[in-house]
Amino acid sequence: MNRYSVLLADDEQEVADAIIHKIDWESIGFSVPTYAANGLDALDRAEESQPDVVMTDIKMPYVDGLQLSRYLKDMYPNIRIVFFSGFDEFEYVKEAIHVQAEEYILKPVDAEELKAIFIKIKDSLDKEREAKQNVKLLETYYQESLPVLQENFFSSLVEGKMRPEEVAKNIQDYQIDLHGPCYCAAVIHTSSKHIPAGITLMLLGVSVRKLAEERLDAKWNAKFFSNLGNTVILAQMDDPASVKKLTDDCDVLCRLARSVCKAVVTVGIGPVCDDLSEIDSSYTGALSAVSYRVLYGTGRAINIAEIAPSETSAPYRNEQDQLAQVFKEVRMNDAASLKKAIHEYITSSAANYANIQEYHVYVMGLISELYQFTKNTQLDADQVFQSSEDILQTVQKMEKDELEIWLSEICLRMQTMLKEKRKNTTKTFVTKAQDYVNENYSDIDLNVDKICAYLGVSSAYFSTVFKKETGKSFTNFLTDIRMKNAVTLLDRDEKTYVVAEKVGYGDPNYFSYVFKKQFGISPSKYKNGKS
């Protein structure tokens, strides 16, 4: 049985324990609630587990129930909120209505009343889930989505099959609002390996697309269409720097898709362009970003400009499909897949030349493309080719098997160099973040958004890379640095409230809470133990 999850937040553990044990939660379709001791603890747990329902006390230290609810509603609009409190005041009830709470009940909590509330919430959640996955509704929506002419127009546009003069005419004829001034393509990829029972991949993709339209359409004046089995977003923005916010919004979409649609979604974001005639390059970059999920993981947004800032995203439409696949595999870490792509390319292309002159032209073209790829990825050509001889003269004399071996050596070398280049770039990026924290940990306002603004990246990319390289979230790293410096200051017999301010905590009580959580002892007891 698929049970809904509940997060219970209350700073009085006895009250929470009583609520947890008053109801047979599993019998009414819910898992036993997870307990959070305060609002901050609840935020951490909610970000980890994305509960269906949050039951919270109004008055809690650090972050109260109303603040907690506003934050959760912003991040997870479908979450259900139930308030309980010992205060029967109109202002609290009014605020509860404002954040769209399901119920506001008074302590002590009556078990039967609470059970009835959660049965009603379960019915609501069941209906919402059924509506999202109802096959007939999704089929109807799919048939009534964007008109066929608009779909064909957008597909032709991102594939570079339309002349500039045709673009303007079709925009007018099909009544499409594309005023820019900047444009960016994003590709939504829904995993075929994680499909809920009772629904097809196509309909799951439609469900994800509908969710994306609800979340992104108005904010980005976005256009949505299907191409090559994926949903494509054509976003409009005022300036190129806005792509960082688009990336973060798409990252939230990935989390919502997992929660609402039970789908594993990766969104690739291409480079920004200021002319629709260049949107095919942005689309190619978005497709390339999606393919990087094998390196960065699924279920997140990946911005090509952040993971491969030095690579040119020029499309390979004029190249043979097999060679385009070879270059794609060079960017990945799988040597076996690269060798397979090279074998298929050599087997296919080498059979096309009829005489020695045609073969020489073919080899010249191949070497030219290799040099161009080296230039686009900013690799050192001397390191790639490692030959003092005339490469063209050498390669033209090779038999097909020799050519495959030579091409494999070159491409595997480029693959290794790109991998090392990405690794060095990531290390430099993380080191800059760590240095910034060590220099600015006393800043009360220091958070993920501020460090991302300093580095010029999206929080989605930053959080993924930082945790991958350090093994810690940014928040945990910042806390560790602050606590390390707090210990040093306490050893100097500094007053607790002074230490709190010096290490970036405006509230001495919250500083004491974090210190005790970190070391199992309050700052004052730590000082007394030293003296």
C-alpha positions as CSV (number, residue, x, y, z in Angstrom):
1,M,0.0,0.0,0.0
2,N,1.3,3.4,-0.9
3,R,1.2,5.5,2.2
4,Y,1.5,9.3,2.5
5,S,4.3,10.8,4.6
6,V,3.8,13.2,7.5
7,L,6.3,15.5,9.2
8,L,5.4,16.6,12.8
9,A,7.1,19.7,14.1
10,D,6.8,20.7,17.8
11,D,9.4,21.9,20.3
12,E,7.5,19.9,23.0
13,Q,8.5,16.3,22.4
14,E,6.0,15.0,24.9
15,V,3.2,16.6,22.9
16,A,4.6,15.2,19.7
17,D,4.9,11.7,21.1
18,A,1.3,11.8,22.3
19,I,0.1,12.8,18.9
20,I,2.2,10.1,17.2
21,H,0.8,7.4,19.4
22,K,-2.8,8.5,19.5
23,I,-3.6,7.4,16.0
24,D,-3.0,4.2,14.0
25,W,-1.5,6.1,11.1
26,E,-1.0,3.2,8.8
27,S,-4.7,2.2,9.0
28,I,-5.7,5.5,7.5
29,G,-3.1,5.6,4.8
30,F,-0.2,7.4,6.3
31,S,3.3,6.5,7.5
32,V,4.1,7.1,11.2
33,P,5.1,10.8,11.3
34,T,8.7,11.9,11.3
35,Y,9.5,14.2,14.3
36,A,11.3,17.6,14.1
37,A,12.2,19.4,17.3
38,N,11.8,22.9,15.9
39,G,11.2,24.9,12.7
40,L,14.8,24.7,11.5
41,D,15.0,21.0,12.0
42,A,11.7,20.7,10.2
43,L,13.1,22.6,7.2
44,D,16.1,20.3,7.0
45,R,13.9,17.2,7.2
46,A,11.4,18.5,4.7
47,E,14.1,19.2,2.1
48,E,15.4,15.7,2.5
49,S,12.1,13.8,2.4
50,Q,9.5,16.2,0.8
51,P,6.6,15.0,3.1
52,D,3.0,15.1,1.8
53,V,1.7,16.6,5.0
54,V,3.3,18.9,7.6
55,M,1.7,19.2,11.1
56,T,3.3,22.0,13.0
57,D,2.9,24.0,16.2
58,I,2.5,27.8,15.6
59,K,5.1,28.9,18.3
60,M,8.5,27.3,18.0
61,P,12.0,28.8,18.4
62,Y,14.3,30.0,15.5
63,V,11.6,29.5,12.8
64,D,7.9,29.5,13.9
65,G,5.2,27.4,12.3
66,L,4.0,30.2,10.0
67,Q,7.4,30.9,8.6
68,L,8.0,27.2,8.1
69,S,4.7,26.9,6.2
70,R,5.4,29.9,3.9
71,Y,8.8,28.5,3.0
72,L,7.4,25.0,2.3
73,K,4.4,26.2,0.3
74,D,6.8,28.2,-1.9
75,M,9.1,25.2,-2.5
76,Y,6.4,22.5,-2.6
77,P,3.1,24.1,-3.5
78,N,1.1,20.8,-3.1
79,I,2.2,20.2,0.4
80,R,-0.6,20.1,3.0
81,I,-0.3,22.1,6.2
82,V,-2.0,21.4,9.6
83,F,-1.5,23.9,12.4
84,F,-2.1,23.0,16.1
85,S,-1.6,25.5,18.9
86,G,-2.5,26.4,22.4
87,F,-3.4,29.9,21.2
88,D,-7.0,30.6,20.1
89,E,-6.3,34.0,18.5
90,F,-7.9,35.4,15.4
91,E,-4.5,36.6,13.9
92,Y,-3.1,33.2,14.0
93,V,-6.2,31.7,12.3
94,K,-6.1,34.5,9.7
95,E,-2.4,33.8,8.9
96,A,-3.2,30.0,8.7
97,I,-5.8,30.8,6.1
98,H,-3.4,33.0,4.2
99,V,-0.9,30.1,3.8
100,Q,-3.7,27.8,2.7
101,A,-3.6,25.5,5.8
102,E,-5.9,22.5,5.8
103,E,-6.9,22.9,9.5
104,Y,-6.1,24.9,12.6
105,I,-6.7,22.9,15.8
106,L,-6.2,23.7,19.4
107,K,-4.2,21.8,22.0
108,P,-4.7,19.4,23.6
109,V,-5.3,17.6,20.3
110,D,-8.3,15.3,20.2
111,A,-7.5,11.9,18.6
112,E,-10.8,11.5,16.8
113,E,-10.8,15.0,15.5
114,L,-7.2,14.6,14.3
115,K,-8.0,11.3,12.7
116,A,-11.0,12.8,10.8
117,I,-8.8,15.6,9.5
118,F,-6.2,13.3,8.2
119,I,-8.8,11.0,6.5
120,K,-10.1,14.1,4.7
121,I,-6.6,15.1,3.7
122,K,-6.0,11.6,2.4
123,D,-9.1,11.8,0.2
124,S,-7.8,15.1,-1.2
125,L,-4.4,13.6,-1.9
126,D,-5.9,10.6,-3.5
127,K,-8.0,12.7,-5.8
128,E,-5.1,14.9,-6.8
129,R,-2.9,11.9,-7.6
130,E,-5.7,10.2,-9.5
131,A,-6.2,13.4,-11.5
132,K,-2.5,13.7,-12.3
133,Q,-2.3,10.1,-13.5
134,N,-5.7,9.6,-15.0
135,V,-5.0,8.1,-18.4
136,K,-8.1,9.5,-20.1
137,L,-7.5,13.0,-18.8
138,L,-3.9,12.9,-19.9
139,E,-4.8,11.6,-23.3
140,T,-7.4,14.4,-23.7
141,Y,-4.8,17.0,-22.5
142,Y,-2.3,15.6,-25.0
143,Q,-4.7,15.9,-27.9
144,E,-5.7,19.4,-26.8
145,S,-2.2,20.8,-26.1
146,L,-0.4,23.1,-28.5
147,P,-1.7,23.2,-32.0
148,V,0.1,21.1,-34.6
149,L,1.3,24.1,-36.6
150,Q,3.0,25.6,-33.5
151,E,4.6,22.2,-32.7
152,N,6.0,21.9,-36.2
153,F,7.2,25.5,-36.1
154,F,9.1,25.1,-32.8
155,S,10.6,21.7,-33.9
156,S,11.8,23.2,-37.2
157,L,13.2,26.3,-35.3
158,V,15.3,24.4,-32.8
159,E,16.6,22.0,-35.5
160,G,17.8,24.9,-37.6
161,K,15.5,24.1,-40.6
162,M,14.1,27.5,-41.0
163,R,15.4,30.6,-42.7
164,P,15.4,33.9,-40.7
165,E,12.7,35.5,-43.0
166,E,10.5,32.4,-42.4
167,V,10.8,32.7,-38.6
168,A,9.3,36.2,-38.5
169,K,6.5,35.3,-40.9
170,N,5.5,32.1,-39.0
171,I,5.6,33.9,-35.6
172,Q,3.1,36.3,-37.0
173,D,0.9,33.7,-38.8
174,Y,0.8,31.4,-35.8
175,Q,0.2,34.2,-33.3
176,I,3.2,33.3,-31.2
177,D,4.6,35.7,-28.6
178,L,8.4,35.6,-29.0
179,H,9.6,39.1,-28.1
180,G,12.8,38.1,-26.2
181,P,15.0,40.0,-26.1
182,C,17.0,36.9,-25.0
183,Y,16.2,33.3,-25.6
184,C,17.2,30.0,-24.1
185,A,16.3,26.4,-24.9
186,A,15.9,23.8,-22.2
187,V,15.2,20.0,-22.6
188,I,13.1,18.0,-20.1
189,H,14.2,14.4,-20.2
190,T,11.9,11.9,-18.3
191,S,13.6,8.6,-17.4
192,S,12.1,5.5,-18.9
193,K,13.6,3.4,-16.1
194,H,11.3,4.8,-13.4
195,I,7.7,4.6,-14.5
196,P,4.8,4.3,-12.0
197,A,2.5,1.3,-12.4
198,G,-0.6,1.9,-14.6
199,I,0.8,4.7,-16.8
200,T,2.9,4.7,-20.0
201,L,6.1,6.7,-20.5
202,M,4.3,9.0,-23.0
203,L,1.6,9.9,-20.6
204,L,4.1,10.3,-17.7
205,G,5.9,12.7,-20.0
206,V,2.7,14.6,-20.6
207,S,2.1,14.8,-16.8
208,V,5.6,16.2,-16.3
209,R,5.0,18.7,-19.2
210,K,1.8,20.0,-17.6
211,L,3.6,20.5,-14.3
212,A,6.4,22.4,-16.1
213,E,3.8,24.6,-17.8
214,E,2.2,25.4,-14.4
215,R,5.5,26.3,-12.8
216,L,7.4,28.0,-15.6
217,D,5.0,29.4,-18.2
218,A,4.1,32.7,-16.7
219,K,7.5,33.5,-15.1
220,W,9.5,32.9,-18.3
221,N,6.8,33.5,-20.9
222,A,7.9,30.1,-22.0
223,K,6.8,28.0,-25.0
224,F,6.5,24.2,-24.6
225,F,6.6,21.6,-27.4
226,S,7.7,18.0,-28.0
227,N,10.7,17.0,-30.0
228,L,12.5,13.7,-30.3
229,G,10.6,12.3,-27.3
230,N,11.4,15.1,-24.9
231,T,9.6,18.2,-23.9
232,V,11.5,21.4,-25.0
233,I,11.1,24.7,-23.2
234,L,11.8,27.9,-25.1
235,A,12.3,30.5,-22.4
236,Q,12.4,34.3,-22.8
237,M,14.4,36.6,-20.6
238,D,15.6,40.2,-20.3
239,D,19.3,39.5,-20.0
240,P,21.7,36.5,-20.2
241,A,22.4,36.5,-16.5
242,S,18.8,35.4,-15.8
243,V,19.8,31.9,-17.0
244,K,21.1,31.1,-13.5
245,K,17.6,31.7,-12.1
246,L,16.1,29.6,-14.9
247,T,18.4,26.8,-13.9
248,D,17.3,27.0,-10.3
249,D,13.7,27.0,-11.3
250,C,14.2,24.0,-13.4
251,D,16.0,22.3,-10.5
252,V,12.9,22.9,-8.4
253,L,10.8,21.4,-11.2
254,C,12.9,18.2,-11.1
255,R,12.1,17.8,-7.4
256,L,8.5,18.5,-7.8
257,A,8.2,16.0,-10.7
258,R,9.6,13.3,-8.4
259,S,7.1,14.3,-5.7
260,V,4.0,14.9,-7.7
261,C,4.3,12.8,-10.8
262,K,6.6,10.1,-9.4
263,A,8.9,10.7,-12.4
264,V,12.7,11.0,-12.5
265,V,13.4,14.1,-14.6
266,T,16.6,15.8,-15.8
267,V,16.5,19.3,-17.4
268,G,19.3,20.4,-19.7
269,I,19.7,24.1,-20.2
270,G,21.5,25.5,-23.3
271,P,23.4,28.8,-23.8
272,V,21.5,32.1,-24.1
273,C,21.2,33.7,-27.5
274,D,19.7,37.1,-28.5
275,D,18.5,36.0,-32.0
276,L,16.0,33.3,-32.7
277,S,18.0,32.2,-35.7
278,E,20.6,30.9,-33.1
279,I,18.2,29.0,-30.9
280,D,19.3,25.8,-32.6
281,S,22.7,26.2,-31.0
282,S,21.0,26.7,-27.6
283,Y,18.9,23.5,-28.2
284,T,22.0,21.5,-29.1
285,G,23.7,22.7,-25.9
286,A,20.6,21.7,-23.9
287,L,20.7,18.2,-25.4
288,S,24.4,17.9,-24.6
289,A,23.7,19.1,-21.0
290,V,21.1,16.3,-20.6
291,S,23.6,13.7,-21.7
292,Y,25.9,14.8,-18.8
293,R,23.4,13.2,-16.4
294,V,25.7,10.1,-16.5
295,L,28.3,12.3,-14.8
296,Y,26.2,14.5,-12.5
297,G,23.2,12.3,-11.8
298,T,19.6,12.4,-12.7
299,G,16.8,14.4,-11.1
300,R,18.4,17.8,-11.4
301,A,18.9,20.7,-13.8
302,I,22.2,20.9,-15.7
303,N,23.3,24.1,-17.3
304,I,25.8,23.5,-20.2
305,A,27.5,26.8,-19.6
306,E,28.3,25.8,-16.0
307,I,29.5,22.2,-16.6
308,A,31.4,22.9,-19.9
309,P,32.0,26.6,-20.0
310,S,34.9,26.3,-22.4
311,E,33.2,24.1,-24.9
312,T,31.5,25.5,-28.0
313,S,27.9,24.2,-28.5
314,A,28.0,24.4,-32.3
315,P,25.6,21.8,-33.7
316,Y,26.9,18.9,-35.8
317,R,24.1,18.9,-38.4
318,N,26.5,18.9,-41.4
319,E,28.6,16.0,-40.1
320,Q,27.9,12.3,-40.4
321,D,25.7,11.0,-37.6
322,Q,28.4,8.5,-36.5
323,L,31.1,11.2,-36.2
324,A,28.7,13.4,-34.2
325,Q,28.2,10.4,-31.8
326,V,32.0,9.9,-31.6
327,F,32.4,13.5,-30.4
328,K,29.5,13.1,-28.0
329,E,31.2,10.0,-26.4
330,V,34.5,11.8,-26.1
331,R,32.8,14.2,-23.7
332,M,31.7,11.3,-21.5
333,N,33.8,9.0,-19.3
334,D,32.9,5.6,-20.8
335,A,35.9,4.4,-22.9
336,A,34.0,1.3,-24.1
337,S,31.1,3.4,-25.5
338,L,33.6,5.6,-27.3
339,K,35.4,2.7,-28.9
340,K,32.1,1.3,-30.1
341,A,31.1,4.7,-31.6
342,I,34.5,4.9,-33.4
343,H,34.2,1.4,-34.8
344,E,30.7,2.1,-36.1
345,Y,31.9,5.4,-37.7
346,I,34.9,3.8,-39.4
347,T,32.9,0.8,-40.6
348,S,30.3,3.1,-42.1
349,S,32.4,5.9,-43.5
350,A,35.3,4.0,-44.8
351,A,33.0,2.0,-47.1
352,N,32.0,5.1,-48.9
353,Y,35.2,6.0,-50.8
354,A,35.6,4.5,-54.3
355,N,39.2,5.4,-55.0
356,I,42.3,6.8,-53.4
357,Q,41.5,10.4,-54.2
358,E,38.1,10.1,-52.4
359,Y,39.8,8.5,-49.5
360,H,42.3,11.3,-49.2
361,V,39.5,13.9,-49.2
362,Y,37.7,11.8,-46.5
363,V,40.8,11.7,-44.3
364,M,41.4,15.5,-44.7
365,G,37.8,16.1,-43.6
366,L,38.2,13.8,-40.6
367,I,41.5,15.5,-39.5
368,S,39.9,18.9,-40.0
369,E,36.9,17.9,-37.7
370,L,39.3,16.6,-35.1
371,Y,41.2,19.9,-35.1
372,Q,38.0,21.8,-34.9
373,F,36.8,19.8,-31.9
374,T,40.1,20.3,-30.2
375,K,39.8,24.0,-30.8
376,N,36.2,24.2,-29.6
377,T,37.0,22.4,-26.4
378,Q,40.2,24.4,-25.9
379,L,42.5,21.4,-25.7
380,D,46.2,21.6,-26.6
381,A,46.5,20.2,-30.2
382,D,50.1,19.2,-29.6
383,Q,49.1,17.1,-26.6
384,V,46.2,15.6,-28.4
385,F,48.0,14.5,-31.6
386,Q,51.6,14.0,-30.1
387,S,53.3,13.7,-33.5
388,S,56.1,15.7,-35.1
389,E,55.3,14.2,-38.5
390,D,52.8,15.5,-41.1
391,I,49.6,14.0,-39.7
392,L,47.8,14.1,-43.1
393,Q,50.6,12.3,-44.9
394,T,50.7,9.7,-42.1
395,V,47.0,9.0,-41.8
396,Q,46.4,8.9,-45.6
397,K,48.6,5.8,-45.7
398,M,46.7,3.9,-43.1
399,E,44.5,0.9,-43.8
400,K,41.0,0.9,-42.3
401,D,42.0,-1.1,-39.2
402,E,45.0,1.2,-38.6
403,L,42.8,4.3,-39.0
404,E,40.5,2.9,-36.3
405,I,43.3,2.3,-33.9
406,W,44.8,5.8,-34.6
407,L,41.4,7.5,-34.2
408,S,40.7,5.6,-31.0
409,E,44.1,6.7,-29.5
410,I,43.4,10.3,-30.4
411,C,39.8,10.3,-29.0
412,L,40.6,8.4,-25.8
413,R,43.4,11.0,-25.2
414,M,40.9,13.8,-25.7
415,Q,38.4,12.1,-23.4
416,T,41.0,11.8,-20.6
417,M,42.1,15.4,-21.1
418,L,38.5,16.7,-21.0
419,K,37.8,14.7,-17.8
420,E,40.9,16.1,-16.2
421,K,40.0,19.6,-17.3
422,R,36.5,19.3,-15.8
423,K,38.0,17.9,-12.6
424,N,40.5,20.8,-12.3
425,T,37.8,23.4,-13.1
426,T,35.5,21.8,-10.4
427,K,38.3,21.8,-7.8
428,T,39.1,25.4,-8.5
429,F,35.4,26.3,-8.2
430,V,35.0,24.5,-4.9
431,T,38.3,25.9,-3.6
432,K,37.1,29.5,-4.3
433,A,33.9,28.8,-2.4
434,Q,35.8,27.4,0.6
435,D,38.2,30.3,0.6
436,Y,35.3,32.7,0.5
437,V,33.6,31.0,3.5
438,N,36.9,31.1,5.5
439,E,37.2,34.8,4.9
440,N,33.5,35.7,5.3
441,Y,32.0,33.2,7.8
442,S,31.3,36.1,10.2
443,D,28.8,37.5,7.7
444,I,25.3,36.9,9.2
445,D,23.8,37.0,5.7
446,L,26.2,34.4,4.2
447,N,24.1,31.7,2.5
448,V,23.9,29.6,-0.7
449,D,22.4,32.5,-2.7
450,K,25.2,34.9,-1.7
451,I,28.0,32.5,-2.5
452,C,26.4,31.7,-5.9
453,A,26.2,35.4,-6.7
454,Y,29.9,35.7,-5.9
455,L,30.8,32.7,-8.1
456,G,28.3,33.6,-10.8
457,V,26.6,30.2,-10.9
458,S,23.1,28.7,-10.1
459,S,22.5,27.3,-6.7
460,A,21.4,24.0,-8.4
461,Y,24.8,23.5,-10.0
462,F,26.7,24.8,-6.9
463,S,25.0,22.5,-4.4
464,T,25.6,19.4,-6.6
465,V,29.2,20.1,-7.3
466,F,30.1,21.3,-3.8
467,K,28.6,18.2,-2.1
468,K,30.2,15.9,-4.7
469,E,33.7,17.3,-4.1
470,T,33.6,17.9,-0.3
471,G,31.1,15.2,0.8
472,K,29.2,17.9,2.7
473,S,26.3,20.3,1.9
474,F,27.3,24.0,1.8
475,T,25.2,24.6,5.0
476,N,27.0,21.9,6.9
477,F,30.4,23.1,5.7
478,L,29.6,26.7,6.7
479,T,28.4,25.5,10.1
480,D,31.6,23.5,10.6
481,I,33.8,26.5,9.9
482,R,31.8,28.7,12.2
483,M,31.9,26.2,15.0
484,K,35.6,25.7,14.6
485,N,36.2,29.4,15.0
486,A,33.7,29.6,17.8
487,V,35.7,27.1,19.8
488,T,38.9,29.1,19.2
489,L,37.1,32.3,20.5
490,L,35.6,30.5,23.5
491,D,39.1,29.2,24.4
492,R,40.1,32.8,24.6
493,D,37.3,33.3,27.2
494,E,35.2,35.5,24.9
495,K,31.6,36.0,26.0
496,T,29.1,33.8,24.3
497,Y,27.0,36.5,22.7
498,V,30.2,38.1,21.4
499,V,31.4,34.8,19.9
500,A,28.0,34.3,18.3
501,E,28.2,37.6,16.5
502,K,31.8,37.1,15.4
503,V,31.0,33.7,13.8
504,G,27.9,34.9,11.9
505,Y,25.0,34.3,14.3
506,G,22.7,37.3,15.0
507,D,20.8,35.3,17.6
508,P,22.9,34.1,20.6
509,N,20.2,31.5,21.4
510,Y,20.3,30.0,18.0
511,F,24.2,29.9,18.2
512,S,23.9,28.0,21.4
513,Y,21.4,25.6,19.8
514,V,23.8,24.9,16.9
515,F,26.8,24.6,19.1
516,K,25.1,22.1,21.3
517,K,23.9,20.1,18.3
518,Q,27.4,20.1,16.9
519,F,29.4,19.2,20.1
520,G,26.7,17.9,22.5
521,I,27.4,20.6,25.1
522,S,26.4,24.3,25.4
523,P,28.9,27.1,24.9
524,S,28.7,28.1,28.5
525,K,29.4,24.6,29.8
526,Y,32.2,24.3,27.3
527,K,33.8,27.5,28.7
528,N,33.3,26.3,32.3
529,G,34.9,23.0,31.5
530,K,38.0,24.9,30.2
531,S,38.3,27.1,33.2
